[in-house]
Amino acid sequence: MTPRPSSSGRGRSFGAREQLRWGLLAALAACAPGCAALGYEPGATNVVRGPLPTRVQHPLALTLPNLTPRRVVTQAPGELGVGADVAYSSIFELASSSGQSVRFDAEVLRASARARYGLAARWDLEVELAGVYGSGGFLDHFIDEFHDLIGAPDQGRDNAPEDQFEASMRFGGAEVYRWRPNRGQLGDTALVLTFGEDSLAQGEWGNAWRVGVDLPTGDEEDGSGSGGFDWIVGWNGEYSSGALSYFAGGSYGVARESELFRAAGLDLPARAAAFSALEWRWNPRLSLVAQLDLQAPLVTDIDLEEIDRPMLDLGLGWVHDLGPASRVWGSFHEDLFVDSGPDFALMLGWTWKR
């Protein structure tokens, strides 16, 4: 296995860094005509498109209950909304000490489909199905260069082989988590009931209250599910003024501890999370969205910062209307706390409602 080139400059060519810089500039240049064609229009204030329906792509976090950010306005009674999205992310967290180890060096592909149906005025029910695929991937060299370009820490990536797969944890010398690579797996299925607003005008604050349960359709032994029924409750808030909309939310959930966790005497803490997002309507068909997603530590009994620290995911994205009933969105994500979360994620999705 070939070691990765050093992000500090040892063994890395000046040309590689320059190629990345010119590549990013070329990508921006390629996007410029499209952005210009879309055209900024300051009067575009009538359609709320945010927040981004994203989640943190840590392999263990994907087995735990989660409430995807959404608007507080519910589906109208009898109205159906559907959506699909795909996320591709890279994580590198390797550490060990005194019989404990955390080894996540992987790239994760996750695809999901969701449907939301209006049950009654201000009530809707959502179901989400997801599949995951883990591998060694191909992004390690690019991420090394990208982190060097922006001055981000490399977390020891230089000392590990490129494009390899590891996804496991040990506690007290016993394995407590493992994920089998190079095979598609079904994740747990989420059901979420929401009581929100039937409409929301500019200048009004809106709220939505949510309760969800994860059904154990994932594979506990191969790392794509918790192996039991998990529950979660949460709140969303929303306010719009002019071309801006602000979103916020929080959630609290409890997941079943896996057989491996219980055998090792390892506790799984409650899942606490909060998000905040700001939407700017660029024109009548396009919005730009910045979003923060704060997640509590996944595990606190393992005394390694690669797993016992919170995660703060920054998402920068866009949402574009294809027509009166459908839209597409995309986003880029980076963990600002560095210690525990994925290093890099790209997401793309589509929504439609009748």
Secondary structure, 3 states (H helix, E strand, C coil): CCECCCCCCCCCCHHHHHHHHHHHHHHHHHHHHHHHHHCCCCCCCCCCCCCCCCCCCCCCHHHCCCCCCCCCECCCCCCEEEEEEEEEEEEEEEEEECCEEEEEEEEEEEEEEEEEEEEECCEEEEEEEEEEEEECCCCHHHHHHHHHHHCCCCCCHHHCECCCCEEEEEECCEEEEECCCCCEEECCEEEEEEECECCCCCCCEEEEEEEEEEECCCCCCCCCCCCCCEEEEEEEEEEEECCEEEEEEEEEEECCCCHHHHHHCCCCCCEEEEEEEEEEEEECCEEEEEEEEEECCCCCCCCCCCCCCCEEEEEEEEEEECCCCEEEEEEEEEECCCCCCCCEEEEEEEEEEC
